[in-house]
Amino acid sequence: MSTTYRSPKDLVAVSEHLFYELKMLHFTAREAANRQAETSELKNAVVESFAMHLRNLRDFFYKTSALKDEALARHYLGTWAPSGHAGKLDGELSRHIVHLSYKRPRLDEQPKEWPISALVKEIDDLLADFLAQVPESHLCPDLRRLKSEFSLGSRVGFVQSAVGTTTNAPFTTSSISTPLL
């Protein structure tokens, strides 16, 4: 684990980007669900964007050591131990989305099922645990507001608060099947 001290000011600044990642994860999840029947480059772009934000958030919550200036949940809470584990999905995200590799053509033979709702719930559960433990002084105003909402038992409002929607409707699908690229 990186032992570099991060000032509260640095942590607040990074938390604004954490909020952005959360907001975009929810936005792209909703957009992917809305485009489920499409077979287009735009649908692929939405799913790929979702996967990138998911990967950034999973790295933030699950990684135990940072590369150079990478921000991790452990920087906020030295004793952070997330519930669950990252599992093999991180490798799949890298092989399907990030890295051009010789394995990718074999992976693309069958459309990939991305359990989007379950993945969003995983991140929201990690976020709730994280916000319950992190001092407010280390959070940007948007995450402080979410921390307050979570402490009151309200988790439904996250999507509304984060992306400015006016609907309480859950995602319309539990998975998106798409051949990437």
JOKAJO-V838281 format. One line per field, one symbol per residue. ss: DSSP state (a for helix, b for strand, c for the rest). burial: 1 if it has 24 or more other C-alpha atoms within 12 Angstrom, else 0. A space follows every 10 residues. Layout:
BEGIN
ss: ???
burial: ???
END
This chain:
BEGIN
ss: cccccccaaa aaaaaaaaaa aaaaaaaaaa aaaacccccc aaaaaaaaaa aaaaaaaaaa aacccccccc ccaaaccccc ccccccccaa aaaaaaaacc cccaaaaccc cbbbcaaaaa aaaaaaaaaa aaaccaaacc aaaaaaaaaa acccccaaaa aaaccccccc cccccbbbcc c
burial: 0000000000 1101101111 1111111111 1110110000 0011111111 1111111111 1111000001 1111111001 0100010001 0110111000 0001001000 0111111011 1111011111 1111010111 0111011001 0000101110 1110000001 1010111111 1
END
